[in-house]
Amino acid sequence: MPVLPWDHPGQDGSDPEELPMADIWTQLPDALRSTVEARTGTVTAAVPPTAGTVSDFAATLETPGGPVFCKAVREDNPRAWMHRLESVVSPVLPPGIAPRLLWKVEADGWLALGFEHSPGRHADLSPGSADLPLIARTLERLAGTLTPAPPLRAFGLADRWSGQDFWHTLGTRHRDRLDPWTVARLNTLVLAEREAPELIDGRTLVHTDLTGPNLLVDGGSVRVVDWAFPAPGASWGDTAYMVLRLIEAGHTPEQAEHWAATVSLWRSAPVRSVTAFAAILTGLRTLRAAEAAGPQWDALSAHGLAWLRHRLG
């Protein structure tokens, strides 16, 4: 099954490659390193991130002008489009929301992006975390400053989900993998999935991949990184994605939705629309678990099904 622009399980599920700091920089092609250093000066150290990444290279570079975060990818990597999209999105993001893109370079079949270094730590999404109110305020700010969405050549959420038949495919090809509760509600899930594109459409630029590692907390501020999957959609869309991440972090669906209710945009979201969102995203993840087996997809499917049980009874 091909990798689609919206079906990756998130960037917080794998450990960074264990390599000496000098090696992760010197293993890059000479031409790429020279082109980067023409922008930064001599790189004296390269410190890899503490969370997984889909880039072929990612590190904070120590340079004469200060630290710079660099991510790079081979141009023949199937995920190279993500870096190109991020290079287009980053310049139109309002100041303070995300690290500024400082440069983009291409050399020897590689694409590299350099961002201003953002201090801080990954957000803690666990129950009772003091980061949760900060994240709620960040969601309010994101939607407020990114509505209407900046002019980008990016598919909207409605386009992204249009014509999908995850639940129908599960019912016809993988019915034996579904539990009785899900089988009994297949018709409801198929209908919700068909309605979802229209119900999640909107004019807000939605990040669509908010995770703990993609939220950097520094004191009372939060910066949002890794803008590789944005799409115009409903203003409450990122809050809905966060509900699933909170369930993943140990919240019950009731607790996760109680937190979501602290975001005013969520309180105005139609119940039917949120349920359709939960249905289509869980359908995708459950189908991936059936056809691209792995513990991460299994877990994401389970979290989505828990949310659906809460919403559908």
N, C-alpha and C positions, 0 to 999 in steps of 0.2 A: 504494500500500500504506500503510495507516495507521501512525502512529508508536505503538508499543506501550510500556508502562511499563518494558520491560527491553531495548530494542533499540537504544538510542543508542550511538554508537561511543566514548563517553568525552568528557571535557571538556578534553582536552589536545591537540586537533587543530587549533585555529584561533587566530589572533592576536587580542588585544583590539582593539576598535575604536580607530582613531587619532583621538582628539579632544582638544583642549586641556582641561586639568583643570577649568577653570572651566565649560566648556561642558557636560561630561557631567552636572554637577549642575544647572545652570540650565535645561537642556532638559527636566527633569522638570516635571510640572504644579505650579503654585504651591500648590495644596491639599495635595499629597503632601509637598512640601518643608516646608511650614508644620507639618504633622502630625509629621514626623520631627523637626524642630527643637524642637517642644514637648517631645520626649523627650531631645534631645541638647544643646540650645543651638545657637547659630549655627554653621553649617558653614562653615569658612573655606577648605577645600580638599577635593578629591575625587580620589584617586589610583586609577586602574584597575588591576586585577590583571594580572600578566604572562603568565597563561595564559588560554585561551579560556573562555567561560562561556556557558551557555544562558539566562541571565537577560537581561531587557531592559536592566537597569542593574546594575552591580556595581562597587564602589569602596570603598576605605578612606576614611572621612570623618574629617577633622580637626575636633575639637570641643573646647569648653572643658574637658570632662571627660576628654579623651584620645581616641585613635583608636578608631573603631568600624567594623567591616566591615559594609557594607550590600549586600544584593542585593534587587532589586525586579523585578516582572513585571506586565505588563498582565493584568487578570483574564480577558480574552478570548484570551490566548495559550494555544495548545493544551498548553503545558508548565506552565501555572500550578499544576496539581495537584501538581507536584514540590515547589514552594515550600510549599504547604499541608501536604503530608506531612512535610516537614522541620520545619515549625513544631510539629508534633505529636510527632515523634520526639525532637527536641533536648532537651526538658525531662526526658525519662526516661533519658537517657544518663548513666552514672556520671561523677562529677567527674573532670576531668583527661584524659578520652579525647578530647573534642571541645570547641571553643569554646562557651561558654554563650550561649544565646539571650537577649538582653537585652530585646527588644521586638518586637512585631508590630503594624504599622499598616496600615490600609486607607483609601484616599482617592481620589476622582476616578477610579475604575475601576482602581486599582493596588493591589497588595499588596507591602509592603516588610518585610523581616526585618533586624534589627540584631543582630550577634554581637560578643562581646568580641574585641578584636584579638589575634591569635595571632602572636607573632614567629616568625621562622624562614624557611627556604627550602624550595623543592620538593625532594622526595626524588630522589636520583640512583639510578636502577635499572640502570645499565650494569654490565657484568661487572667485578668487582673493586671495586665501590663500597663504601666504608666504611659506607654507610647500610644495606646489606642485613642485617647482624646486628641493627641497631636495629629494622628492619621486622619481622624474624622474632619478636623479643621483643614487639613491639606486637601482632602477630597472636595470640600466646599470651594476652596480657592482654585483648584484645578478646573472645576466645572465653570466657575465664575469667569476665569480669565481665558478659557478656551471655548467659550460660546460667544459668537459663532465660531466654528472651527476655522483655523487659518487655511488659506487656499493651498491645498495639497492635492497631488494626483494619487489619492489613496482610496481604496474601496471602503465604503461605509460598512457598518455592521450588518445592515440589511442586505447589501450585496454579498457580503462574506458568508452569510448563512442561507441565502436564497437557494431553493432547490435541493436542500439536503434531505436525506432520508435515513438518518442514523437508526431511528427506532424501527422503522419498517424493515431495514436490513437485519437488525438484531432479531426481530420476530420471525423472519423467514430463514435466516442462515444460522442463527445462534440461539434459538429459543431454549435449547437445553442448558445454556449457561445462565439463564435468567431465573431469579427466585420467583416463587408464586405471587408475591405482592406485585412485582413488576409485570409479570405475564397478565395478571388480572386487569392492569391499567394500560396495557399497550395501546389500545385505541385512543385513550385520552392523551398519551404521550405523543403518538403520531400526529394527532390534531394540533397539540400545542406546538410541536416542532414546525408544522406547516405555517402556523400563524406567527411564529417568532419573528421572522424578518421584518414584517410590517410593525410589530409591536415594540421592537427594540431600535427602530430607526430614530434619528434625531440629528441635532445641529452642533453637538458638543464633540470636541476631539477627545476620544477616550483612549487611555493608555493601553488597556486590555491585558496587561501582564504585571499587575502590582503584586509583589511578593515581599517578604521580609528583606531579602538582599537587594531589592530594587528600591527600597525606601531607606535613605541615609538620615539618621537622626543625629543632630548636633545641638545639644542644649534643648531649646524650645522650638527649633526649626526642623523641617523635614525637606529633603530634596529628593526628587524622583529621577531615577536613572534608567538607562536601557529602553529608549523609545524606538524599538524596532518593530512594534506591532500596532501602532495607533490607527484609529479608524473613527470617522464621524459616527455618532450614535446617540442613544438616549443619555441625558445628563446624569442619570443614576447608574449608568453602566459600570463604572469603575467600583462603585460601592457594592454592586452585585458580585463582581469578581472577588472582592475582598471578603464577602460572606463565605465563599468557598474556601478561601485561604484561612479564615479564622476557624472553620470547622476542621481543616487540616491541622491547625495548630492546637487543637484540643477543646475548642468551644463546642457546646451542643448547638444544633441548628437554632434553637430558641435563643440561646445566648448571643449567637452571631447576629440574628435579626434584631435583637434588643439593642446591640451596639449600632447596627446600621440605622436604627431609628433616630440616633443622635445626629444623623446627617439629614438636613432638611430636604435635600433632593430625593432621598429615599422615601421620605414620608409622603411625597406627592406622586410616587411611582404607582401606576395602576397594578392591583394585585394580579390580574390576568397576565400583564406584561412580564412581571417578575417571574411568575410561574413558567411562562413560555421560555424565558431566558434560562432558567434552571433546567428545563426539560431538554432544550437543544444542546446546551453545553454538556450536560450529563450523558446525553445520547452519544455525542462525539467521544467522550472519554470511555464510555462503556464499550463502544464498538472498537476503540483502540485496544482496550484491555482484552477483547476477544480475538483480535486479529494481529496484534503486535504485542504479544504477551510480555509482561514484565511487572515487577512489584510496584513500580511507580504508577503505571496506568491503573493497576488494580486498586491502589489506594485512592487515586483521584476519582475513579468510578464510584467507589464506596462512599466517599464524602458527598458526591453529588446525589447519590441515591438516598443518603440520610436526609439531605435537604429536601428532596422531593417528597419523601415520606412525611416530613413535617408539614409541607405545604398542601399535600393532597390527602393526607389522613390514612 
